[in-house]
Amino acid sequence: MKEGIILAIETSCDETSAAVVTTDRKILSNTLHSQEDLHSKYGGVIPELASREHILRIDEITKSAIQNSGINLNDITAIACTYTPGLIGSLLIGISYAKGLALSLNKPLIGVDHVKAHLRSYEIEFTDPQYPIVGLVVSGGHTLLYIIKDDFEESLLGTTLDDAAGEALDKIAKLLGFGYPGGPVIDRISKPLPQKLIQFPSVKTKSEYDFSFSGLKTYALYLLKGQDMRGKERELNEDELKTLCASFQECVVDELLSRIKRAVSDTNVNSVAITGGVAANSRLRDKIGQYCQKNRLNLYIPSVKYCTDNAAMVANYAIKLYERDLFSPLDLDAIPTKKYEHSHR
């Protein structure tokens, strides 16, 4: 193992985070500033406000991470940052700050793919995962199904054709007046699960591994406004609201699980990983846990604090690149969108 200490910076969306992690994956610090309060009144992330907040916070967050780690800045052996995908302004702030540090300290720069950092975030706590793994990245911006072949290689099986799972949950929450982020609110309201749930239609996609959530969102709108979409939104009582939330969440979770089950069956793997912000959803965690236990599969789900965007997961993936001397040039640029290609097509 190539020894070193990674300082990682994450600014892809609305969290400003910095972490100091050793190459044997000991987390010395993982500092994060959330912008939820800033954006909640708008019902979603406002890119310009997110960028300004990163500018205001990134220096203090990074200095706090270094101070909390108990090391000196000169002990850092490489600087990592998220460069794709994400909000262009937010990404540029993190990249620019990381470049400045790398240049001033004469340390290598490591650009990290945000999705791959999520995908491998289970490694932070599971030090000896059994490959191959069916891996699902599920968040507000991404829903991607992989076969993780080994420590460094993976193949994409399926992706969402429209909304990401977390995006669909947030949009329904906004429709019901819950604010942003809405997914955790829906999760909380849905407990305990009502005895009778609304049956949402099943989703058909051309590829058996792809996802689609926009139709489910539309069906929820029909329930509220009528099939012609011209009616006044129904006023739901507490029980009706709970039933709608729980039913929509159950449908989203079942769509995710159906693709995982199909991939496990088709590939005969013995391990499953679920990562990303929606991996914090309690219903998803419960149902995948029951499925894996029943079928004697290894299950790797990060702790909730490592599901949402954080710099520790960026450092974790950067370690792989560091050990292979896969460094980035100082003209590294932000790539706000990235197309993840299916490996089986």
Phi, psi and omega in degrees: 000135178277114185283148178176177177229125184257130167259119183244146181232131180236118178217040187286334183219256186239020169241133173258119186220146175220143181218150173241120187224135176280161182289349170266018173065036170269119182277111179277330175195153177209094187257138185216139172241120179268144178257017184306314182297325181294320187262345187301323183290345179262353180078012180172174183283128173263111188307317182295320178292322178299316180298315180298319181294323175299318179300318182289330191255337194298322182291314181292324179293317180293316178297323178295319179297318179293316179297316181291337182285339181080013178244170175266155181303323181290347178283344180295136180255344177201152179247124180246151176207154174283132179239348181194152337276175180159189176285131188302314181295317180296315179300315184298326180293314178295317179296314181298318180295316180296320178299316180300317178295314181300318181291315183291328181266354184057047180243153180291151178256139180233112175275133186239135174285121184301319181293318179293328176296317175299311186305322184261010186293342175298336182295340180300323184247337179253101190276346182225061181294149181262112181269155359283163184228136166278116186244131178243122170262118184224118186209191178290337183245346188217142168221104188225133181249128185235159157255116178269111190280320180201200185298339187226346187246139175214158178233135180278127178264316185205160180214171178281144180270351182210249179291148167283161183300313180295325178296318179297317178298317180295322181291320177293321177298319178295319178301325181271002175082026183271348182083194185234141351283141188267336182306311179298329179292315177300318178302315182291317182295330185285356180261139345289161184295129177300153181293325181238127182250155174286133179274113175275153180292150176287151184257128178251131176233157182298317176265136183293347180257351182280164181239155172209129183237351184294324179295325178293321178296318179296320179299321177297323176296318178301320180298328182272324190242358181093160186295333181272359178061016182255349183285162175286139180302133180293143172274115183268136173281177187300318181291320179294320178297315179298318181295317179297314180299312182295322182292316180295314178300317180299320180295315178299314180298317180294325176297318178295313183294325182298322179288321177298314181298319179296317180295319178298316180296318184287329187255348180059033177279164182245011183221145179227140175230137174233125184224171181099170187303322181287345174295347175280349182296126186293323180293319177298316180297319180296313187288321177290328177296316179296318180296314182292322178295315180298324184258010177055049178254147172289135179237127179240105174234125179296158169302155184306322183295340178257002176280312179286168183303131179202157185281339179298322179290328176293317177297319181302315179286326179299329179301320179299318180289321179298316182293339180255009181057035178266079183265164182254150176287161180285354173262020175309133182243159177283140175238100188294325178235147180217133179269122179263115189275139175292131181279341185264006183251000000 
